[in-house]
Amino acid sequence: MTTMELEPALKDRIPDTPGDGNPPSALEVLEGLELAYPTYFAEPMKLVRGPNRPEKPDDPDFDADLAKNGNDIPIIVSVIDGRLVVEDGWHRTRALQRAAVKARESGQKVRKAWIIALPEDTEADEKQRVIARVRMQFSTGKYRVTQDDADRLAATAALFEVKATDKEVRENLGLTTREIRAYRKVAKSATATAAVMDHQFDIFHAADADRYANDPRRHRLVQAELDGNFDYVFAEMVAEDEARAAEEAARAEAEATRIQVAAAYEAAVTDYADRGFHVVDEIPEGLDCWPLELLLTASGDRAGEVDAAAQPDAFAVVLTQRIVHIDTGELIAPDRIDDFTRANPDAEASNGQVHARHVREEDSFYPSYFCLDPDAAALTVDEASFPESTDSDARDDVSGTAADQPTETIEERHERQQREAERDRQRAADVNRVRALNTKSVAAANRRRKFVRENWFTGKKTIPAGMGELIGMVVGKSALLERYTTSVLAAELGKHLSDAPVGGGVKARDNHGLLYAALRVVAAMEADILPNLEVSESKAKGWRGVREPLWKPYIELLATHGHNRAPFDYILTGELTADQVYNGDTEPAAPKDQDTLETDSTTDTSDPVTTTGPDLGAEGSDRQEAVVRDEELASPKAA
């Protein structure tokens, strides 16, 4: 420390003591003390910024106070490689450095910094030394008004660097496990750390947003943080990613299947060709050949595969892939599969066709034999198999040739292609709408479930206020409570719920029972709204079917307990339509005040809307809205 040109400050900090009237000398005082870390006055410009010390905005009043009075709380520094590295008090250091510059410019005396110096060769274990230093840093700053996430991040990052455990961080800094988890995640990422230092996100949102550090969509999260709806936008982006990942996995699986099937087809072609058959993709029009099932042997029996194998050079073979329906096992012809659904799994199959996800394409093939030369195969045509109106001598006239069929003009072909293109565009638009609303549905469900899991069913002894009324309404609908999906979801939402009452007595047992009743009710509501979180498979009744009247009191109960509603939640309560949410509406329009309504009633010149029929009440109104929704679904534009 002798090379640092420091001025000992002990004599300025020793108070007067009674006794013989003469204050003791510094040496006399120090003789009775255990030497720890000495304090000094140092030139401010010799202090350098330590690791994890954040910059704070300039404060002219703070600067003026330190320039006049100096720092009353010592700045903690470490002596590292001959430098004074600030461990705590960088904000004060910067204020003193700015004051020093101004003092030199005006020819005044420079106010020096009061510091506590931690020697580099301290005997304390490095980890414990850092923990002690950070604890000191926190004890002088944790409850300062100016302290923010950046300060806390700096403290936790310093402890993480020396591999402090979560328990050590919690005990020394007083942070919760959830906070520690977020700070640890942010400390590992330069992007997330910068976001906290720049005050773009709070610590929890910075930890989440780091998932999109290099994603061009990150600006959506920055704006969402400003708008106060970060959680919903983040959940929606995660749902979009999951949907995209599912689609990419499906495409990759389809491509792998295609390659596997192609290889199997080539092997099958080689096998039949080696046996002497003519393998073709399809029988050309006008080719004089006969299906094997229309031929008879010399003994009058129906010809079979054995007869074809006896004279393979007289037969052409068409190999067709085996495709079966997943549910029924029915053999499906390839042209019955709607190819549009392969690339668009959210699309519905066209009438008469089968969705690609409902079939299983196997890597095996079944043959169809066509005889090219019945005489060479010693077979005859079974004329009795022809329809009565068909002349066996005029088979080509019955089947017709390409020249006999009506041809399509260029103009007609162009119009047909335009119609097909427009149909494909409309189908693609419908698929995009379905996918977007399904994604919003999944995002909203994930947010609701996270909220109830953390706020209603983790470490709780009683049900939330208002839950008893909802239990009373739902308990009358046993079908909702008895579903398998309700049981599965209840287990997931209540995994942090105690298996036994907390405390003894009847009241504790009653509260515990009510918690489990509430868990079952919430699971029933969530499972009814969205039983499947797979975006590509979700059939959310919230926008694609009849709305359950109990959804509204459930969503409103969430809101009364601090849940920030997602736009999709307003579909569940009937306050927004699916089209409104799809078009970007985030909440219902505010009701007009009485003065506005009176003004509108005097200026509105549009045709009046007449409402007939009795007052339906709340339940009847829900039924009426459900009818309206059914009518929307029946329209051509419905997804």
SULGI-V131725 format. One record per backbone hydrogen bond with DSSP energy under -0.5 kcal/mol. CO is the residue of the C=O (numbers start at 1). NH is the residue of the N-H. If there is no record, write none. Layout:
<<CO NH> <CO NH>>
This chain:
<<1 4> <2 5> <6 8> <7 41> <9 12> <9 13> <10 13> <10 14> <13 15> <21 23> <25 29> <26 30> <27 31> <28 32> <29 32> <30 33> <33 35> <36 38> <38 117> <39 9> <40 42> <40 115> <41 7> <42 113> <43 46> <44 47> <46 84> <48 86> <50 53> <52 54> <59 63> <60 64> <61 65> <62 66> <63 67> <64 68> <65 69> <66 70> <70 72> <72 74> <75 77> <75 116> <76 87> <76 88> <77 118> <78 80> <78 85> <80 83> <83 80> <83 85> <84 48> <84 86> <85 78> <86 50> <88 76> <89 93> <90 94> <91 95> <92 96> <93 97> <94 98> <95 99> <96 100> <97 101> <98 102> <99 103> <100 104> <101 105> <102 106> <103 107> <103 108> <104 107> <110 112> <113 42> <113 115> <114 75> <115 40> <115 117> <116 77> <116 118> <117 119> <118 79> <119 122> <125 129> <126 130> <127 131> <128 132> <129 133> <130 134> <131 135> <132 136> <133 137> <134 138> <135 139> <136 140> <137 141> <138 141> <138 142> <141 144> <144 147> <148 152> <149 153> <150 154> <151 155> <152 156> <153 157> <154 158> <155 159> <156 160> <157 161> <158 162> <159 162> <159 164> <160 163> <165 169> <166 170> <167 171> <168 172> <169 173> <170 174> <176 180> <177 181> <178 182> <179 183> <180 184> <181 185> <182 186> <183 187> <184 188> <186 189> <189 193> <190 194> <191 195> <192 196> <193 197> <194 198> <195 200> <195 201> <196 199> <202 206> <203 207> <204 208> <205 209> <206 210> <208 211> <209 212> <210 213> <212 215> <215 218> <216 219> <217 220> <217 221> <218 221> <218 222> <219 223> <220 224> <221 225> <222 226> <223 227> <224 228> <224 229> <229 233> <230 234> <231 235> <232 236> <233 237> <234 238> <235 239> <236 240> <237 241> <238 242> <239 243> <240 244> <241 245> <242 246> <243 247> <244 248> <245 249> <246 250> <247 251> <248 252> <249 253> <250 254> <251 255> <252 256> <253 257> <254 258> <255 259> <256 260> <257 261> <258 262> <259 263> <260 264> <261 265> <262 266> <263 267> <264 268> <265 269> <266 270> <267 271> <268 272> <269 273> <270 274> <271 275> <272 277> <273 276> <277 279> <278 280> <278 317> <280 319> <282 284> <284 287> <287 289> <290 371> <291 294> <292 295> <294 382> <295 303> <296 380> <297 300> <301 297> <304 307> <304 308> <305 309> <306 310> <307 311> <308 311> <309 312> <311 314> <312 315> <314 372> <314 373> <315 278> <316 370> <317 280> <317 319> <318 320> <318 368> <320 366> <321 323> <322 362> <323 332> <324 360> <325 329> <330 325> <333 336> <334 337> <336 354> <337 339> <338 341> <339 342> <339 343> <340 344> <344 347> <350 353> <354 338> <355 358> <356 359> <358 326> <359 361> <360 324> <360 362> <364 322> <366 320> <368 318> <369 292> <370 316> <371 290> <373 377> <374 379> <375 378> <380 296> <381 383> <382 385> <383 386> <387 390> <389 391> <390 392> <391 394> <392 395> <394 398> <395 399> <396 400> <401 404> <401 405> <409 413> <410 414> <411 415> <412 416> <413 417> <414 418> <415 419> <416 420> <417 421> <418 422> <419 423> <420 424> <421 425> <422 426> <423 427> <424 428> <425 429> <426 430> <427 431> <428 432> <429 433> <430 434> <431 435> <432 436> <433 437> <434 438> <435 439> <436 440> <437 441> <438 442> <439 443> <440 444> <441 445> <442 446> <443 447> <444 448> <445 449> <446 450> <447 451> <448 452> <449 453> <450 454> <451 455> <452 456> <452 457> <464 467> <466 470> <467 471> <468 472> <469 473> <470 474> <471 475> <474 477> <476 478> <477 480> <477 481> <478 482> <480 483> <483 487> <484 488> <485 489> <486 490> <487 491> <488 492> <489 493> <490 494> <492 495> <494 497> <496 459> <501 503> <505 509> <506 510> <507 511> <508 512> <509 513> <510 514> <511 515> <512 516> <513 517> <514 518> <515 519> <516 520> <517 521> <518 522> <519 523> <520 524> <521 525> <522 526> <523 527> <524 528> <525 529> <526 530> <529 541> <529 542> <533 535> <534 537> <534 538> <540 543> <540 544> <541 545> <548 551> <549 552> <549 553> <550 554> <551 555> <552 556> <553 557> <554 558> <555 559> <556 560> <557 561> <558 561> <558 563> <559 562> <563 565> <566 569> <566 570> <567 570> <567 571> <568 571> <568 572> <569 573> <570 574> <570 575> <570 576> <571 574> <577 581> <578 582> <579 583> <580 585> <581 584> <593 597> <594 598> <595 599> <596 600> <597 601> <598 602> <599 602> <599 603> <600 604> <608 610> <609 611> <610 612> <614 616> <616 620> <617 621> <618 622> <619 623> <620 624> <621 625> <622 626> <623 627> <624 628> <625 629> <626 630> <627 631> <628 632> <629 633> <630 634> <631 635> <632 635> <635 638>>
